[in-house]
Amino acid sequence: MRPWHASLPLLAAVALVACGDATVDTGKAETLIRRAVTQQVGARVASVRCPEGVKAKQAVTFTCVVTGRDGSKGNAVVRVKDDNRAMQVSAPFLHVRELESVMADRLRTRTKVRAIFACQEIIIVRKDGRFRCRATSDGRSGSVVVRFIDDAGHFRFRPPKLR
């Protein structure tokens, strides 16, 4: 099947430093990342954990772990951009709800089967990466292996065998 693409979000934020403090406000960073991943990636987030005591100075980077409600995980990399302590967060996650919709549309177009797809919440985009989704149609279900064909989020999958 042809590849499809879903966008990779770049999440940005500012002022994640407590007033007069020389460390990043971890609670604010975690809240911002949770909100951004939920809104921009469509994932249901269970938790975000960032390291404590990160010095808030220009060019510092640190990694926070984002965990979906289903237990899937991925890293969000935070970088302090400038002397004003503006932050930039990037997370190479696929928009999971968009992915499910694209897969359902493509299956319907190719096979005339109407199915609902359920994929893991946090999907990390990387060439040759694989993950599974569940397809359900008329009380029958089947597993689908999805494979990324590049680092831009293009992917392929074969129609599921519904049982």
N, C-alpha and C positions, 0 to 999 in steps of 0.2 A: 504494500500500500504506500501511497505518497506520504511524505512527511508533513506534519503540521507544526505550527509555531504558536507559542503563547509568550507574552512579553515577560521580561525579567525586570522586576521593579528595583529602583534605586530609592531607598528610603532616606530622607534627610530630616535633621532636627537641629535646634539650637538651644543654648543655655541649659546644659545638663550638669552645671556645676553649682554647688551650693554657694550662697553668698559668702565671700570672704574665705572660702575653703579652697584648698589646693588639690582636692581630689574630686573625681567625677561623682555625682550624685547617682549611685547605682539604682536606687528606687525609681528615679525619674527616667533613667535610661531604659530600664526594664518595662516601665509603663508605656513609654513611647514606642519601643520595638513591638510590644504586644499589640498595641493599637494599629501600628503601621502594617504589620503582617496580617492582622485580621482584616483590615480595610483594603489593602492593596494586593494581597495574595489570596484572600478569601479563605484562609485556613482558620480552623477552630483551634485556638492556642490554649494549652493547659498551663504552661509556665514559660518564663524567660529568666535565665540566671546569668548575671554578669559578675565578673570578679570584683572584690572589694579593694579599696585602697589604690585605685588607678590614679596616678598623678595627672592633673588636668593641665597639660602643656601642649603646645603646638607639635604636630606630627606624631603624637602618641597614638598607637592603635591597641585595641583589645578585642577579645572575642566573647560574645554572649551566646549561650546555648538556648535555642528556641525548641520547645517540646510541644507537639500537637496533642490533642486529647486522646488520640489513638496510640500515643507513645513514640511516634516518628519524631526524629530530631534533625536539626540543622544549625549551622553556625551563622550568626550575624556579626559582621566585622564593623567595629566602630572606630572612626578616626577623628581625632581632634584636628580641625582644619586650620585654625588661625589663633592669633593672640586674644581674640574675643571669646575664645573657647567654643566656637561654633562646632557642632558635630555633624558628621556624615555617617550614615549607616548603610551598608550594602548587604543584601542577602540574596544569593542566587537561587531563589525559590520560584517554582512554577506556580502560576495562579491555578490552584487546584479546582475550583468550581468552573473556571473557564475550560480547563482541560476536560473535565467530565462532560460538559456541554458539547464541546467539539467532538469528542469521541462518540457521543450519542448521535449527533447529527451525521457524522461520517458513516456510522454503522447503518443508520436509517437510509442514507443515500445509496450505499453499496448493496445492502441486503434486504431492504424494506422492513427490517426488524426494528421495533421500537424498544429500546432498553434504557435503563437508568444505570449510570456508572457511579461507583463509590470508590474513590482512591484514597491513599493515605494523605494525611493533612499536610505534612511538610515533605515536599519533593525537591531535592537538590538537583539542579541542572548541571550535568557534566556529560561530555561525550562518552558514549557506550554505557552510560548508567542505565540500570534497569529497575523497574518497580512493578508491582502488581496492582490491578484494580479488579473490582468485582462488578460484573454486569448482571442485571436482573431484568427479566421480561416474562410477563404472563406466568408468574409463579416459578419460573425456571431461572437458574443462575449458572454462572460460569466465571472462571478466572481469566484475566487477560494480562499478558506480559507486555509492558510498554518499554521501548528502548529509545534513548536519545541518540540521534545520529550526529549531533554536533553540540558545541557549548553554547549555542544561541537558543536552545530550547526546541528545536525541531525534533519531532519524534515519530515513531511508527508503532503500529500494533496490528495484530491479526484479529479478525472477528472471533468472538468467543464461541465456544461450543456450549450452548445452554442445555442444561439437563434438569 
